[in-house]
Amino acid sequence: MNLSEFNQSDHCVHFSCPERSVSPAVYILLYVCSAAVVLLTVCGNLLIIISVFFFKQLHTPTNMLVISLGVSDFLIGAFVMLPTFVWTIESCWIFDRSYCICWIITSFFLGNLSIYNIALIAVDRYLALSNPFFYTNTITKRTMCIVVYLHWCLCLGYVIAFFCTNENLMSMALCPGQCFYYFNEVWSVIDLIHTFIFPLSVIIILYSQVFMIAKKHATAIRELNNHARSKTQKITSHSMKSERKAAKVLGILVSVFLICLLPYFIYSLLGGVIEVKFETFQKVLIILYLNSTINPIIYALFYPWFRRCIKLIITLKISQKGSALINVIS
C-alpha cells in the first residue's frame, strides 16, 4: 500500500473510526454483496484450477500460466478481498495489528503475482504467434512449469527483500483503525518501476505485436479460403484461427486487467500532488481486486471448453472412470 503521501504522525493524531452513517438494511446489503463477490471469486477461480488440472486435453504450456493466474486470483479472493470489503464498509480497520501486517504482505505478494502472470501470458502469446515452430519445439509443459515456479519464487523474493530492507515495516497500523504501509522514497521508485512501469510496458508492447501478427494471419486465412486447399492447408488455417482466437480472448483479459490496475497506480502517482482521500483509496483498491472476480467470467463467456468443464464438474461427471480423457475442446 503505497500511501507515503500521508503524514503518519498527523494522520494518526486525527484519525478515529467514524460512526456508521448507513441504515441497517444498507449495511446488511453491503455485507451480502461483498460475500457474494468473494464467493464468486473463489469458486470461479477454483473451477478454472480444477478444469486445467483435471482434464488432460487442457495440459498445454499456455494453460500452466492460466493455472498460475487462477491460483493467484483464488488466493486474493480467499485471503485479501474480504478484509478489504470489511475495512471499506466499516470505514475502519477492525482487525488487530498482526492481521494488518499479514494482509499487507499477502496482498503485496499476490498483486505482484497477478501482474507478472499477465505479463508472462503476453510473452507466451507473442512467442506462439510470432514463431510457432520455435514455440512448439521449445516451449513444453515442463518448461512452462519451471517458468511458473521461478516466477513465484522471484515474486516471493522481491516481497521479502522489500519488507526486510524497508525501515517502515513496523510503522504500519500503529494507530487503532489504521492499516497503511509507508514506503520510503527509494522503495517507492523501485516498486513503481517493478510493479507498474516494466510489466505494463511488456504487456502493451507485446500485445501490440500480437494483434499486428493476428491481423496478418487473418489476411493469410482469407487468401487460403480463396483457393482450393489441401489437407495441410486446412490444418494450417484451423491452427491460425485457433491462435488468433486465443490472442483475442487473452487480449480482452489483459484489457480488463489494465482497466482495473490503472486507477490504483494513477492514484498512487497523483497522491503526492493532490489531497488524498481515505475513501477514494479504498474504492480504487476494490477495483484492483475485482479483476480477480472478472477473469473467470471472461473465460466462461469466451471459452466454450470452460463452460463444458463447469458442466462436467457441477454434475460430478469428473468422478467417473476415464473422465479426465473427455474431449472438452471441439
Stockholm file with secondary structure:
# STOCKHOLM 1.0

chainA/1-330         MNLSEFNQSDHCVHFSCPERSVSPAVYILLYVCSAAVVLLTVCGNLLIIISVFFFKQLHTPTNMLVISLGVSDFLIGAFVMLPTFVWTIESCWIFDRSYCICWIITSFFLGNLSIYNIALIAVDRYLALSNPFFYTNTITKRTMCIVVYLHWCLCLGYVIAFFCTNENLMSMALCPGQCFYYFNEVWSVIDLIHTFIFPLSVIIILYSQVFMIAKKHATAIRELNNHARSKTQKITSHSMKSERKAAKVLGILVSVFLICLLPYFIYSLLGGVIEVKFETFQKVLIILYLNSTINPIIYALFYPWFRRCIKLIITLKISQKGSALINVIS
#=GR chainA/1-330 SS CCCTTSCHHHHHHHCCCCCCCSCHHHHHHHHHHHHHHHHHHHHHHHHHHHHHHHCGGGCCHHHHHHHHHHHHHHHIIIIIHHHHHHHHHHTSBCSCHHHHHHHHHHHHHHHHHHHHHHHHHHHHHHHHHHCHHHHHHHCCHHHHHHHHHHHHHHHHHHHHHHHHHCTTGGGTTCSTBCCCCCCCHHHHHHHHIIIIIHHHHHHHHHHHHHHHHHHHHHHHHHHHHTSCCCHHHHHHHHHHHHHHHHHHHHHHHHHHHHHHHHHHHHHHHHTTTSCCCHHHHHHHHHHHHHHHHHHHHHHHHHCHHHHHHHHHHHTTGGGSTTGGGCCCCC
#=GC SS_cons         CCCTTSCHHHHHHHCCCCCCCSCHHHHHHHHHHHHHHHHHHHHHHHHHHHHHHHCGGGCCHHHHHHHHHHHHHHHIIIIIHHHHHHHHHHTSBCSCHHHHHHHHHHHHHHHHHHHHHHHHHHHHHHHHHHCHHHHHHHCCHHHHHHHHHHHHHHHHHHHHHHHHHCTTGGGTTCSTBCCCCCCCHHHHHHHHIIIIIHHHHHHHHHHHHHHHHHHHHHHHHHHHHTSCCCHHHHHHHHHHHHHHHHHHHHHHHHHHHHHHHHHHHHHHHHTTTSCCCHHHHHHHHHHHHHHHHHHHHHHHHHCHHHHHHHHHHHTTGGGSTTGGGCCCCC
//
